[in-house]
């Protein structure tokens, strides 16, 4: 029997034939679905990198000397907090949710479930990445980004602050007789320090090629830069322990007590803070 | 010709359509009436607009047939396409849905008791026009779930698949939607 030409069924079939409509290949849908899962995986991986870098930053933020480098703990905290990585992590969690939501079954998962899964996966991944030692490499990715320096650069800059009495660089030469130390600063500039004010604990750090920090300042005539304390630029993540330093025997009898230091050092604020923090 | 497909499940029918497009008319016949009613309930008043939406939806169903995942119910999948097509129509025409429950479906809607707390929240005496007005002014997210739950008698999983939201959200929206509808009806 002839079908009624006005039925929706006939109109649809006719339209399909006229426009040559054909079912799209399954591969398109499989590809789309898998792409979103891969993108979710990528967002978790990048989130894990952000976590690894954040862990690195928190551990190597310069906690040991924060009383010297900053006026308060809150100032130190705002200075070191890795906003770039925290924002990146948040963005990746959001992207992760967006990607899962666009998979064929993604809508069945609640927002909180997807977010918690992404956060937990990123934290686990980030901890592993940090543990295998690539937290610093990831943090160094910040280098070209304005206002988002890696923590190692931030720490270098804190210790290249002559106005505050903080210096860092590589020991180029040290002459104990003339009490003179030449340091190549991070900026590349050479700076000569008077070392007559240093205590015995400082001397072993002054090895050629050693990367060190100096707390110092200018004398009353502004002609000499006086080194008051020398500290090692310890490997990030490895806590500095002064007890590990063994003085050479010949220096044992030359120990200079703090009371011997002149007012040049005593007037330098970071030196005062250093004494307060490390007096025992 | 469609009689030969009558005993088949939706999934079996889909498999046949992929190798024989003429069998697609069996799917159209099977879903035409409920989908036509659903489009009208979503607020499309003009008969010709309903026809256009239905036709475009079926063409889309055919085009995207291989994206149908047989772990889902086919009816949910086809309802989802029609739902999206209808809201695309509203957006394109810059129109607001005009909810229209006819006398029968309005009564059916009103008579459904709450499945959650066995509390009958709808007054059987309320006429369809008042219900239409209340639904019309209800937030879209509540209106959609209430229409599917009490108008189309879909379960939470099906509503979740049609609206693409988690089942937990469906339950919450139904609960809040019922309260909002009850408040709107009480005001009248």
Boltz contact constraints between the chains, C-beta under 6 A:
constraints:
  - contact:
      token1: [A, 8]
      token2: [B, 32]
      max_distance: 6.0
  - contact:
      token1: [A, 8]
      token2: [B, 54]
      max_distance: 6.0
  - contact:
      token1: [A, 9]
      token2: [B, 25]
      max_distance: 6.0
  - contact:
      token1: [A, 9]
      token2: [B, 28]
      max_distance: 6.0
  - contact:
      token1: [A, 9]
      token2: [B, 29]
      max_distance: 6.0
  - contact:
      token1: [A, 11]
      token2: [B, 55]
      max_distance: 6.0
  - contact:
      token1: [A, 12]
      token2: [B, 28]
      max_distance: 6.0
  - contact:
      token1: [A, 12]
      token2: [B, 55]
      max_distance: 6.0
  - contact:
      token1: [A, 12]
      token2: [B, 58]
      max_distance: 6.0
  - contact:
      token1: [A, 13]
      token2: [B, 25]
      max_distance: 6.0
  - contact:
      token1: [A, 15]
      token2: [B, 59]
      max_distance: 6.0
  - contact:
      token1: [A, 16]
      token2: [B, 62]
      max_distance: 6.0
  - contact:
      token1: [A, 21]
      token2: [B, 63]
      max_distance: 6.0
  - contact:
      token1: [A, 23]
      token2: [B, 65]
      max_distance: 6.0
  - contact:
      token1: [A, 23]
      token2: [B, 66]
      max_distance: 6.0
  - contact:
      token1: [A, 26]
      token2: [B, 66]
      max_distance: 6.0
  - contact:
      token1: [A, 29]
      token2: [B, 67]
      max_distance: 6.0
  - contact:
      token1: [A, 104]
      token2: [B, 69]
      max_distance: 6.0
  - contact:
      token1: [A, 107]
      token2: [B, 164]
      max_distance: 6.0
  - contact:
      token1: [A, 107]
      token2: [B, 165]
      max_distance: 6.0
  - contact:
      token1: [A, 108]
      token2: [B, 166]
      max_distance: 6.0
  - contact:
      token1: [A, 110]
      token2: [B, 166]
      max_distance: 6.0
  - contact:
      token1: [A, 110]
      token2: [B, 168]
      max_distance: 6.0
